[in-house]
Amino acid sequence: MFTGLVETTGRVDSIQPIDGGARLTLQIPFAAELALGDSVAVNGCCLTVDAVQGELVSFDLLSQTLRVTSLGDLVCGSLVNLERAMSAMARFGGHFVMGHVDSVGQVASISPIGQDHCLKVEIPMELARYCIDKGSITIDGISLTIAKIQENLLEFWITPHTFERTNLQVKQAGDSVNLEVDMLAKYVEKIFEARGKN
């Protein structure tokens, strides 16, 4: 489980197609602190460490992962958001993030306004029902608060801290982003669906 509070960014060293999936190797600043089998959220997608060599960390991507996330769009040099699995002893910020990407959205715009940035993201219509004003959603692994909703267009205000420490600094209109809606909203929906069948 993660919090959506991005620790740092890394860069893609290589991504190699393998039997329908891929082998993703990243340059990660905290590579020395990782062990085989550890979980790392890469742009919000929970991946398992398969190899560590110096600052290079490799992950195997399943064909399913490539289908439902934007990781297949990565190229050598791409900037990615990174977060290690949360510790039971740490303070809990952000919101409950599983690292299980629901779908891919698209950056509609990102523009500076004063010292902040206004980010607008178009999400699939079927995910809009899980979003509420001032609610949370994960965009490329970043826990963000929804400032405004217009059908399936979400608006966010990005602080300088978040902008400078995430891959938002290189995002442009048209770029794909991974989405994970608040899992609590999905649980509530499931409970009410079950009650309706009784």
Disulfide bonds with the S-S distance in Angstrom:
none
